[in-house]
Amino acid sequence: MVLTQQILTKEDELTMVLKSDLNLLNWTETEPVHSIAQATAEYSIEGEINGILHSNYTIFYSEYNKEDIHKSTSTFIGYSFF
């Protein structure tokens, strides 16, 4: 994963590219209600940036496979804070 931070100035736009690995530490997800679930995740970041990333997601399952969730089809939106 490549994390990019943009710093804006009056004269120019500067871009700093920082490369780091993102590893999933924890994933918690609710059972879908009317095809919608909520999830939280925690990731470790190691490389040019180090720390813990916390994420929250809303997931819409257009096809849900209760026996094997990895065979489901979904769309999600979320936010993360570092």
C-alpha positions, 0 to 999 in steps of 0.5 A: 500500500502507498500512503500519500500526503499532500501539503498545499502552499500558496505557490505550489502543490507538494506531494510526499509519497510514503510507502508502508505495509498495511496488515490486518490485526482485527476485524469485527462485523455484525450480522447483516440486517436487511443486507447491511452490516457494520464492521470495525477493523484495526491495521498495523502500518509499518514502513515509512509511516508506523502506527495503528489505523482504525477503520469503520465500514458500512457494508451492503451485501448484494449477495450474502453467503452465510456458509462462506462469507468470502463467497458473498458480493458486497459494496462498502464505504468507510472511514479510517483514522490514524 
